[in-house]
């Protein structure tokens, strides 16, 4: 008897089964269908989860009016498995016998499931085949090296999954040799203009006059000295002109990985008496080609017969929606309406990613389209393209490329059958280590995920929204940078200067400039010249550390959120699933001497009032001032973190010993662990073993998702960076604007492997530099300083004098009495004020 196995969501089964009684929950039915011998699980749609009946294998039976499967997403990952529904085909038994056999067999399946460990990757994928999505490296590792260069192709095997497919855009030379080049015009991707300065030509390409250097004008031997260059100018140029242009046959010799040939401009080559069809048929006799794609229907239909009963998959490639397919003159988006026709000569389709997840005009994700389901229903695999870690993708991904890949392969609704990426390392991570994670796990082991002003990559610093997001995203520790107000209130704000973190320049208080050299060299508008009520009337501004590169954070919510007092922050954190809270203190000496404010006593008072003398949450105090930590050590049992607020290359033994006397941990900058030159890692400083030997934990700041904030060695991937600092350097915690990225790292399924895959190995310090020619090396940077005992040791904090004009504060200290300067006495001129105001008008 024949059976057809139909896959469905694992969580559905978890809700169907009631182990103690051994039967389905109320409201859920397992019975035979309307057709003889058919088994059907009756479900009710859940609009919140956008449950699709076809994901349960019920598409052909229809879904309307069926009863409910409730998805239980609280199930731990280890309990999830694939629900297998069985439909008996061609049975001629009686309906009664069919019902009995059906219910018995489903009951058997359910019992079998209860005894299985179900973490089977192959059963969890919602691809057409049920296998993991294919990883396709466009032009090799073209996010770092010139597309289709020797370096790009070679680097894939050492940095990505072992089954990665190498993509080659095939161009034909004058003598009919197929070469791998990312662009039809050689001057856009090679140094050909240096060798053939007079080679510029004008040709019609699909009816468009195109000017440049073209492969059809040169024999393959003529191009022997020509090399690939980086075609995307925002990427590094330091690997340009290394190695020759490769032909397709040479591609197989570089690596045993699979090959994807992309064919375009068939008519253009025909005009030059070259046959792309003949070339493809010839090369596939000698080179195993796994995939062959083209955006030209006529070309694929002409070669389809030759590839029947072969292992080569023919893929129709969709270009931009409004672009016209050359052989039909129809737009590509209109061709989506006839996938059945495409199925006649292709086994799959390749579409730009926005066909699947479109974005709004302001670059946020829209709901997904039905194209994946439509393709799978037509029996077509579907592949997605246009992925690059250093691209300006949707704000919904928070500059995290791994999050984008996962949204295409592991979103609970569907999975594409493969992804084409310039950065195959990140796609390898997504498929191999970060899919099907238990998103409910929350261990507080290393590395600790410590927020930086809350989830400040998502919302304005130190606002209620930033803290809520940090907790939701799984931060182990949330932080409050303590500032103080005119009326003595302790507030959580990332800066004592309101200029960059609030809308103060557009408020009635915009003239409250002061020049205070102890705090900053230029004029500012400071918290201690405002009451709490005045600050609370201001709107926050989200931090924009990479705005100079055009990378803006969450613009829809850039002014959202409410500021919080320290007492509000402590109350908020008390009942959350956190490991602890971190309170950061700066300018304590200034507060005491100039403002009569005892910040240490006030913070301790707030913590005691907030119930932190009787809680399991760990209290951490961070400061760049040893005098502050010395006083806390005398008065409390809190964990004390000494922040070295400038990069160092080493630390004298005496300085380490001194820190050990008043602190339990240190916070170091990223480049104090891995030194760099012009954003290329040059080496590891070795500081972490020194501090660990002294019994000090090491936390590293500041981790950001934006690729412009990261050295090139981390491949524009925050996860690669976190992995390197934790596995490679051994840090105990990371301080980050994006706690969600850190939490997901801690959940990855490859962390406990004795031999992790190559894409989860830490980067080799200086590895990229070793691949550069001597003339391409970046200039050496001046050495960073060494931390000495004199940098660490400070005199005790001064006792605050009783200021004559101060008002008693809430917690025993005294309110500040400094007033903003005004008129001719103001050191900050009207011109400086105008510059500040104009700048913030532009940002807002």
C-alpha positions in Angstrom: 0.0 0.0 0.0 1.3 3.5 -0.9 1.5 6.3 1.6 2.2 9.9 1.2 4.0 11.7 4.0 3.0 15.3 4.5 5.0 17.6 6.7 3.5 20.2 9.1 4.6 22.4 12.0 6.1 20.7 15.1 4.2 23.0 17.5 0.9 21.9 16.1 1.5 18.4 17.4 2.5 19.7 20.8 -1.0 21.2 21.2 -2.9 18.3 19.8 -1.6 15.8 22.3 -2.6 15.4 25.9 -0.1 12.9 27.3 -2.0 11.8 30.4 -5.2 10.8 28.7 -3.7 10.0 25.3 -6.2 11.8 23.2 -6.6 15.1 21.3 -7.5 18.3 23.1 -11.1 19.5 23.0 -11.9 21.3 19.8 -9.3 19.4 17.7 -10.3 16.4 15.6 -8.3 13.8 13.8 -10.6 11.9 11.4 -10.9 10.6 7.9 -11.6 13.1 5.2 -14.3 13.4 2.7 -12.3 11.2 0.3 -12.1 7.5 0.9 -9.1 6.5 3.0 -8.0 10.1 3.6 -6.7 11.3 7.0 -7.3 14.9 7.8 -6.4 17.0 10.8 -9.2 19.6 11.2 -7.9 23.0 12.1 -9.1 26.5 12.8 -7.1 29.4 11.3 -5.2 31.7 13.6 -5.0 35.1 12.1 -2.4 36.3 14.6 0.1 33.7 13.6 -1.0 33.7 10.0 -1.3 29.9 10.0 -1.4 28.5 6.5 -3.3 25.3 6.0 -0.8 24.3 3.3 1.9 24.2 5.9 0.1 21.2 7.3 -0.2 19.5 3.9 -3.9 20.2 3.7 -3.9 22.6 0.7 -5.5 20.2 -1.8 -8.4 19.5 0.6 -9.2 23.1 1.2 -9.0 24.9 4.5 -12.1 27.0 5.1 -14.2 26.1 8.1 -11.9 23.6 9.6 -11.4 23.4 13.3 -8.3 24.7 15.4 -4.7 23.8 16.1 -3.3 26.2 18.6 0.4 26.8 18.2 2.3 26.6 21.5 5.5 28.6 21.0 6.5 28.2 24.6 7.6 24.7 24.0 11.4 24.3 24.4 13.3 23.6 21.3 14.3 20.1 22.4 10.6 19.2 22.4 9.9 20.4 18.9 9.8 18.0 16.0 8.1 17.6 12.7 4.5 16.6 12.6 4.0 13.8 10.1 0.5 13.4 8.7 -0.2 10.3 6.6 -2.7 10.1 3.9 -3.6 6.7 2.5 -3.7 6.8 -1.2 -5.9 4.5 -3.4 -7.5 2.6 -0.5 -10.7 0.7 -1.4 -11.7 -0.3 2.1 -15.0 0.6 3.6 -15.4 4.1 5.2 -15.7 2.5 8.6 -12.6 0.5 8.1 -10.9 3.6 6.8 -11.8 5.6 9.8 -10.6 2.9 12.2 -7.3 2.5 10.3 -6.8 6.2 10.1 -7.3 7.0 13.8 -5.2 4.0 14.8 -2.3 5.0 12.6 -2.4 8.7 13.6 -2.5 7.5 17.3 0.6 5.3 16.6 2.4 8.3 15.0 1.6 10.5 18.1 2.9 7.8 20.5 6.0 7.4 18.4 6.6 11.2 18.5 6.4 11.3 22.3 9.4 8.9 22.5 11.6 10.7 20.0 14.3 13.4 20.4 13.1 15.6 17.6 15.9 18.0 16.8 16.2 16.8 13.2 17.3 19.7 11.0 16.1 18.0 7.8 12.6 17.6 9.2 12.3 21.2 10.3 12.9 23.0 7.0 10.0 24.3 5.0 11.7 24.1 1.7 10.2 22.3 -1.2 12.5 19.3 -0.7 12.5 19.4 3.1 16.3 19.8 2.9 18.3 22.8 4.3 18.4 25.9 2.0 21.3 26.0 -0.4 24.1 28.5 0.3 25.2 30.3 -2.8 28.3 32.5 -2.7 27.8 35.2 -5.4 31.2 35.5 -7.1 32.7 33.8 -4.1 33.2 35.8 -1.0 32.5 39.0 -2.9 31.6 41.1 0.1 35.3 41.2 0.9 37.2 40.4 -2.2 36.6 41.5 -5.8 33.6 39.5 -7.2 34.7 36.4 -9.1 38.4 36.8 -8.2 40.7 34.0 -7.1 40.7 35.3 -3.5 36.9 35.5 -3.4 36.4 31.9 -4.6 39.2 30.5 -2.5 38.1 32.2 0.7 34.7 30.5 0.6 36.1 27.1 1.5 37.8 28.3 4.6 35.0 30.6 5.9 31.7 29.0 4.9 29.7 25.8 4.9 31.3 22.9 3.1 28.4 22.6 0.8 28.4 26.2 -0.4 27.7 26.7 -4.1 30.0 29.0 -6.1 28.2 31.5 -8.3 29.7 32.6 -11.7 28.3 35.2 -14.0 29.5 33.8 -17.4 30.8 36.1 -20.1 32.2 35.0 -23.4 35.5 36.1 -24.9 36.2 36.7 -28.6 37.4 33.1 -28.9 34.4 31.6 -27.1 35.9 31.0 -23.7 33.5 31.4 -20.8 34.9 33.6 -18.0 33.5 34.6 -14.6 32.9 38.4 -14.4 30.2 40.2 -12.4 29.6 42.8 -15.1 29.2 42.8 -18.8 31.5 45.8 -18.9 35.0 44.9 -17.9 35.9 48.5 -16.9 33.4 48.2 -14.1 35.1 45.3 -12.5 38.7 44.9 -13.7 41.8 47.0 -14.3 41.5 46.5 -18.1 41.7 50.2 -18.8 45.3 50.2 -17.6 46.3 47.5 -20.1 44.1 48.5 -23.0 43.4 52.3 -22.7 42.0 52.5 -26.2 39.6 49.6 -25.9 36.4 51.5 -25.3 33.6 50.5 -27.6 29.9 51.2 -28.0 27.4 48.3 -28.5 23.6 47.8 -28.2 22.8 45.6 -25.3 19.1 44.6 -25.3 18.4 47.7 -27.4 20.3 50.0 -25.1 23.5 51.8 -26.2 26.2 50.8 -23.8 29.7 52.2 -23.7 32.7 50.4 -22.2 35.2 47.6 -22.5 33.7 44.2 -23.4 35.0 40.6 -23.3 33.9 40.0 -26.9 36.7 42.2 -28.1 39.5 40.1 -26.6 40.7 36.5 -26.8 41.1 34.8 -23.4 44.9 35.0 -23.8 44.6 38.8 -24.3 43.2 39.0 -20.8 46.0 37.2 -19.1 47.3 40.2 -17.3 43.9 41.8 -16.5 42.7 41.3 -12.9 39.5 41.8 -11.0 38.8 45.0 -8.9 36.2 45.8 -6.4 33.1 47.0 -8.2 31.4 48.4 -5.1 33.3 51.5 -4.1 32.1 51.3 -0.4 34.0 48.1 0.0 37.8 47.7 0.5 40.1 48.2 -2.5 43.1 46.5 -0.8 42.6 43.2 -2.6 42.3 44.6 -6.1 44.4 43.3 -9.0 45.4 40.0 -7.4 45.3 37.1 -9.7 44.0 36.5 -13.2 40.4 36.4 -14.6 39.1 32.8 -14.2 37.4 30.6 -16.8 34.7 28.3 -15.7 36.9 25.2 -16.0 39.4 26.7 -13.5 36.6 27.3 -11.0 36.2 23.6 -10.4 39.9 23.3 -9.7 39.8 25.9 -6.9 37.4 24.0 -4.8 35.3 20.9 -5.0 32.2 22.9 -4.1 29.1 23.0 -6.3 28.9 25.5 -9.2 26.1 27.8 -10.3 26.4 29.4 -13.7 24.3 32.5 -14.4 23.8 33.3 -18.1 22.7 36.6 -19.4 22.7 38.7 -22.7 22.4 35.7 -25.0 21.3 38.0 -27.9 24.3 40.3 -27.4 26.8 37.4 -27.8 24.8 36.2 -30.9 25.4 39.6 -32.5 29.1 38.9 -32.1 28.9 35.4 -33.7 29.2 33.7 -30.3 26.7 31.0 -29.1 26.1 30.9 -25.3 24.0 27.8 -25.8 26.9 26.0 -27.5 29.3 27.0 -24.8 27.0 25.9 -22.0 26.4 22.5 -23.6 30.2 22.1 -24.2 31.3 23.1 -20.7 28.8 20.9 -18.9 30.4 17.9 -20.5 33.6 18.5 -18.6 32.5 20.5 -15.6 29.7 19.4 -13.2 27.3 22.3 -13.0 24.7 22.1 -10.2 22.6 25.1 -11.2 22.2 27.0 -14.4 20.2 30.2 -14.3 19.1 32.9 -16.8 16.7 35.8 -16.8 15.9 35.0 -20.4 13.0 32.6 -21.1 14.0 31.9 -24.6 17.5 30.8 -23.7 16.3 28.4 -20.9 13.6 26.9 -23.1 16.2 26.2 -25.9 18.5 24.3 -23.6 15.9 22.5 -21.4 15.8 19.4 -23.5 19.5 18.9 -23.2 19.4 18.9 -19.4 16.5 16.5 -18.9 17.5 13.6 -16.7 20.6 15.3 -15.5 21.5 16.6 -12.1 21.8 20.2 -13.3 18.8 22.4 -12.2 17.6 25.1 -14.5 16.5 28.2 -12.7 14.6 31.1 -14.2 15.9 34.4 -12.8 13.6 37.3 -12.2 15.1 40.7 -12.4 13.6 44.0 -11.0 9.8 44.0 -11.1 9.5 46.8 -13.8 12.3 45.4 -16.0 11.2 43.7 -19.2 12.2 40.1 -20.1 13.9 40.5 -23.5 12.3 37.6 -25.4 8.7 38.3 -24.4 8.9 42.0 -23.6 6.8 41.4 -20.5 7.7 42.7 -17.1 9.2 40.2 -14.7 6.5 40.9 -12.2 3.8 40.0 -14.8 5.5 36.6 -15.4 4.8 35.7 -11.8 1.2 35.1 -12.8 2.2 32.1 -14.9 4.5 29.9 -12.8 3.1 26.8 -14.4 4.5 27.9 -17.7 8.0 28.4 -16.1 7.7 24.9 -14.6 7.6 23.5 -18.1 11.4 24.3 -18.6 12.7 25.1 -15.1 12.9 23.4 -11.7 13.1 26.7 -9.8 13.0 30.4 -9.8 15.4 33.0 -8.5 13.9 36.3 -7.3 15.2 39.5 -5.6 14.5 39.4 -1.9 11.9 42.2 -2.1 9.6 39.9 -4.1 9.2 37.9 -0.9 9.5 40.5 1.8 8.7 43.9 0.3 9.4 47.2 2.2 7.6 50.4 2.8 8.6 53.7 1.4 10.5 54.4 4.6 12.2 51.0 4.5 10.3 48.9 7.0 9.1 45.4 6.2 5.7 44.9 4.8 3.9 41.5 5.2 5.4 38.7 3.2 3.9 38.0 -0.2 2.6 34.5 -1.3 5.4 33.9 -3.8 7.1 31.2 -1.9 3.9 29.3 -1.3 2.9 29.9 -5.0 6.2 28.6 -6.3 6.1 25.5 -4.0 2.5 24.8 -5.0 3.7 24.9 -8.7 6.5 22.4 -7.8 9.2 25.1 -8.2 12.0 25.7 -5.9 12.5 29.4 -5.0 15.8 31.1 -4.4 16.3 34.6 -3.1 19.0 37.1 -4.2 20.5 40.5 -3.4 21.8 39.8 0.0 24.8 41.7 1.3 25.8 42.4 4.9 27.0 45.9 4.0 23.8 46.9 2.3 21.2 49.3 3.6 18.5 46.7 4.2 15.3 47.2 6.1 15.3 49.0 9.4 13.2 46.1 10.7 16.4 44.0 10.9 18.3 46.5 13.1 21.4 46.3 10.9 21.7 42.7 11.7 22.3 40.7 8.5 21.8 37.3 10.3 18.3 38.4 11.3 17.5 39.1 7.6 18.7 35.7 6.4 16.7 34.0 9.2 13.6 35.8 8.1 13.8 34.1 4.7 14.7 30.6 5.9 13.3 30.2 9.4 10.3 32.4 10.0 7.7 29.8 11.0 5.8 30.2 7.8 8.1 29.2 4.9 11.7 28.7 3.9 13.2 29.6 0.5 15.2 26.8 -1.1 18.4 28.8 -1.3 19.9 32.2 -0.9 22.5 34.1 -3.0 24.8 36.2 -0.9 28.0 38.3 -1.1 28.8 37.1 2.5 28.4 33.3 2.6 29.8 33.1 6.1 26.7 34.8 7.6 24.3 32.6 5.5 26.3 29.6 6.7 25.7 30.7 10.3 22.0 31.1 9.7 21.6 27.6 8.2 24.0 25.7 10.3 23.8 27.2 13.8 21.0 29.8 14.2 17.8 28.2 12.7 15.2 26.4 14.8 16.5 27.9 18.1 14.7 27.7 21.4 13.8 31.4 21.7 12.6 31.0 25.2 15.9 30.0 26.7 17.5 32.6 29.0 20.7 31.4 30.7 22.8 34.0 32.4 26.1 32.3 31.6 29.0 33.8 29.7 29.2 36.0 27.8 27.0 38.3 29.9 24.9 40.5 27.6 25.0 44.0 29.1 22.9 46.7 27.5 24.3 50.1 26.7 21.7 52.7 27.6 19.1 49.9 27.1 18.5 48.7 23.6 19.8 52.0 22.3 20.2 50.7 18.8 16.5 50.4 18.6 15.2 53.3 20.7 16.4 56.5 22.3 19.0 56.0 25.1 17.8 55.2 28.6 14.1 55.5 27.8 11.4 53.2 28.9 11.1 51.8 25.4 14.9 51.1 25.2 14.8 49.3 28.6 11.7 47.3 27.7 13.3 46.2 24.4 16.5 45.2 26.1 14.6 42.9 28.5 12.5 41.5 25.6 15.6 40.9 23.6 17.2 38.9 26.4 19.8 41.2 28.0 21.3 39.7 31.1 22.1 43.1 32.6 20.5 46.4 31.9 22.3 49.7 32.6 21.6 53.2 33.9 24.0 56.0 33.4 23.3 58.2 36.3 23.0 62.0 35.9 21.5 64.5 38.3 19.1 67.4 38.0 18.8 70.9 39.5 16.3 69.6 42.1 18.5 66.7 43.1 16.8 63.9 41.2 19.0 61.0 39.9 18.0 60.2 36.3 19.1 57.7 33.7 20.6 59.5 30.8 23.5 58.6 28.5 25.1 62.0 28.7 25.1 64.9 31.2 24.9 67.1 28.1 21.4 67.2 26.7 22.4 68.5 23.3 22.8 65.2 21.6 20.2 63.1 23.4 17.1 65.4 23.6 15.2 68.0 21.6 16.4 70.7 23.9 17.6 72.9 21.1 14.0 73.1 19.9 12.6 73.8 23.4 12.2 77.0 25.5 15.4 76.0 27.2 17.6 76.2 24.1 19.6 79.2 25.5 20.8 77.4 28.7 24.4 76.9 27.4 27.2 76.6 29.9 31.0 76.1 29.5 32.3 73.7 32.1 35.8 72.5 31.3 35.8 69.8 33.9 33.1 68.0 31.8 33.8 69.0 28.2 35.8 71.5 26.3 32.9 73.0 24.4 29.7 74.5 25.6 26.7 72.3 26.5 23.3 72.3 28.0 23.6 70.2 31.2 21.1 68.1 33.2 22.1 69.8 36.5 20.7 73.1 35.2 17.2 71.5 34.8 14.6 70.2 37.1 13.2 66.7 36.6 9.9 68.2 35.4 11.8 70.3 32.8 13.7 67.3 31.5 10.6 65.2 31.4 9.0 67.8 29.1 11.8 67.2 26.5 11.6 64.5 23.8 14.5 62.0 23.5 16.6 61.6 20.4 17.8 58.2 19.4 21.6 58.0 19.1 23.0 58.1 15.6 26.7 57.0 15.9 27.0 56.0 12.2 24.9 58.9 10.7 27.9 60.2 8.8 27.7 57.0 6.7 23.9 57.4 6.1 23.0 54.7 8.6 20.1 55.9 10.7 18.6 54.1 13.5 14.9 53.3 13.6 13.7 56.6 12.2 10.0 56.0 12.8 10.7 55.9 16.6 13.7 58.3 16.8 11.8 60.6 19.3 9.8 58.0 21.1 10.0 57.0 24.7 10.0 58.5 28.1 13.0 59.3 30.3 13.3 57.5 33.6 14.5 58.4 37.0 16.9 56.0 38.7 14.1 55.0 41.1 11.8 54.2 38.0 14.6 52.2 36.4 15.2 50.1 39.6 11.5 49.5 40.0 11.2 48.4 36.4 14.1 46.0 36.6 13.2 44.4 39.9 10.8 41.7 38.7 12.3 41.1 35.2 14.2 37.9 34.2 17.6 39.6 34.5 20.9 38.7 36.0 21.4 42.2 37.3 21.6 45.9 36.8 24.6 48.1 36.1 24.8 51.7 37.3 27.4 53.8 35.6 28.8 56.9 37.3 30.9 59.7 35.9 31.9 63.2 37.0 31.6 62.2 40.7 34.4 64.6 41.8 32.7 67.5 39.9 29.4 66.7 41.5 31.0 66.7 45.0 33.3 69.8 44.7 31.2 72.1 42.5 27.7 71.0 43.2 27.8 69.6 46.7 26.2 66.3 45.5 27.2 63.0 47.0 26.5 60.6 44.2 27.7 57.5 46.0 25.5 58.0 49.0 22.5 58.9 46.7 22.9 55.8 44.5 23.2 53.5 47.6 20.1 55.2 49.1 18.1 54.7 45.9 19.1 51.0 45.7 18.1 50.4 49.3 14.8 52.2 48.8 14.2 50.2 45.7 14.5 46.9 47.5 18.0 45.9 46.2 19.3 45.0 49.6 16.9 42.0 49.4 17.0 40.7 45.9 18.7 38.0 43.8 19.6 40.6 41.1 23.3 41.4 41.1 24.1 45.1 41.4 27.1 46.3 39.4 28.6 49.7 39.7 30.8 51.0 36.8 33.0 54.0 36.8 36.2 55.2 35.2 37.2 56.7 38.6 38.9 54.4 41.1 37.9 56.8 43.9 34.2 56.1 43.2 34.7 52.4 43.3 36.9 52.6 46.4 34.0 54.3 48.3 31.4 51.8 47.1 33.7 49.0 48.2 33.9 50.4 51.7 30.1 50.7 51.9 28.6 47.8 49.9 29.1 44.3 48.5 28.2 45.3 44.9 30.2 44.1 42.0 32.5 46.9 40.9 33.6 47.4 37.3 36.5 49.7 36.5 36.1 51.2 33.1 39.2 52.1 31.1 37.7 54.8 28.9 40.5 54.9 26.3 42.2 52.2 24.3 45.3 50.6 25.7 47.7 48.1 24.2 49.0 46.7 27.6 48.8 47.2 31.3 51.6 47.4 33.8 51.5 44.7 36.5 51.2 47.4 39.2 48.1 48.8 37.5 46.4 45.4 37.4 47.3 44.8 41.0 45.9 48.2 42.0 42.6 47.6 40.1 42.2 44.3 41.9 42.1 46.1 45.3 38.9 48.0 44.5 37.2 46.2 41.5 35.9 42.8 40.5 36.0 43.5 36.7 37.2 45.8 34.1 35.5 47.2 31.0 37.8 47.6 28.0 37.3 49.0 24.6 37.2 46.6 21.6 40.6 47.8 20.2 42.2 47.2 23.6 41.6 43.5 22.9 42.1 43.4 19.1 44.3 46.3 17.9 43.6 47.6 14.4 45.0 49.8 11.7 42.5 51.6 9.5 39.9 49.0 10.6 42.1 46.0 9.8 42.9 43.8 12.8 46.6 43.8 13.4 46.9 41.5 16.4 45.6 40.5 19.9 46.9 42.5 22.8 46.9 39.7 25.4 45.3 41.9 28.0 42.5 39.5 28.9 44.8 36.7 30.3 46.5 39.4 32.5 43.2 40.5 34.0 41.9 37.0 34.4 45.1 36.0 36.2 44.3 38.7 38.7 40.8 37.4 39.2 39.1 40.2 37.3 36.3 39.6 34.8 36.7 41.5 31.4 33.7 43.2 29.7 34.2 44.8 26.3 32.5 47.8 24.9 30.9 48.9 22.5 29.2 46.4 20.2 27.1 47.8 17.4 25.3 46.1 14.5 26.1 48.8 12.0 28.8 47.4 9.7 30.6 50.7 9.5 31.4 50.5 13.2 33.3 47.1 12.7 36.7 46.3 11.4 36.8 44.6 8.0 37.9 41.3 9.5 34.4 40.7 10.9 32.8 40.7 7.5 30.1 43.2 8.4 28.6 40.7 10.7 28.1 41.5 14.4 27.8 37.8 15.2 31.2 37.1 13.8 32.5 39.9 16.0 30.8 38.6 19.2 32.0 35.0 18.5 35.6 36.2 18.0 35.7 38.2 21.3 34.1 35.4 23.2 35.6 32.2 21.7 38.8 33.8 20.4 39.7 36.3 23.2 37.7 34.9 26.1 35.8 37.9 27.2 33.3 37.5 30.1 30.7 39.9 28.8 29.8 42.3 26.0 28.3 45.8 26.3 26.1 46.4 23.4 23.5 48.7 21.8 21.7 45.6 20.4 21.2 43.0 23.2 19.0 40.9 20.9 22.0 40.1 18.7 24.0 39.0 21.8 21.2 36.9 23.2 20.7 35.1 19.9 24.4 34.3 19.8 24.1 32.6 23.2 21.3 30.4 21.9 23.2 29.2 18.8 23.3 25.4 18.5 27.0 25.3 17.6 28.3 26.7 20.9 28.8 23.4 22.5 30.3 21.5 19.6 33.7 20.0 20.3 34.7 20.9 16.7 32.7 23.9 15.5 32.3 24.4 11.8 34.8 26.8 10.1 32.2 29.6 9.9 31.9 29.6 13.7 35.7 29.8 14.4 37.0 33.1 15.6 38.8 35.2 13.1 42.6 35.1 12.9 44.1 38.4 14.0 46.0 39.9 11.1 44.5 37.3 8.7 43.3 39.8 6.1 46.5 41.7 6.3 48.4 38.5 5.4 46.4 38.4 2.1 47.4 41.9 1.0 50.3 42.7 -1.2 53.0 44.9 0.4 51.8 48.0 -1.5 48.2 47.5 -0.4 48.9 47.4 3.4 47.3 50.2 5.4 49.7 52.6 7.1 50.9 51.7 10.6 49.1 53.6 13.4 50.8 55.2 16.4 50.9 52.7 19.3 48.2 52.9 22.0 49.3 53.8 25.5 50.1 51.4 28.3 47.9 51.5 31.4 50.1 52.5 34.3 49.5 52.8 38.1 49.4 56.6 37.8 46.5 56.3 35.4 44.5 54.3 37.9 45.3 55.8 41.3 43.2 58.7 42.4 42.8 60.7 45.7 39.7 59.9 47.7 36.5 61.6 46.6 36.1 65.0 48.3 33.4 65.5 50.9 30.7 67.6 49.4 30.6 71.1 50.9 27.3 72.5 52.0 26.4 74.9 49.0 24.8 78.1 50.0 22.1 78.1 47.3 21.4 74.3 47.2 18.1 72.6 47.9 18.0 69.3 49.8 17.8 66.4 47.4 15.7 63.3 47.7 18.5 61.0 49.0 20.6 63.0 51.4 22.8 64.8 48.9 22.4 68.5 47.9 21.0 69.8 44.7 23.4 71.5 42.2 23.7 75.2 42.2 25.6 76.0 39.0 23.6 78.3 36.7 23.9 78.6 32.9 25.9 81.5 31.7 24.1 84.2 29.7 24.6 87.4 27.7 28.2 88.7 27.3 29.3 86.4 30.1 28.6 83.2 28.1 31.8 81.6 26.9 29.9 79.8 24.2 29.1 82.4 21.6 25.9 82.9 19.8 27.6 81.5 16.7 28.4 78.2 18.5 24.8 78.0 19.7 23.5 78.6 16.2 25.7 75.8 14.8 24.4 73.4 17.4 20.8 74.3 16.8 21.1 74.2 13.0 22.8 70.8 13.2 20.0 69.3 15.3 17.3 70.8 13.1 18.9 68.8 10.2 19.1 65.6 12.2 15.5 65.9 13.5 
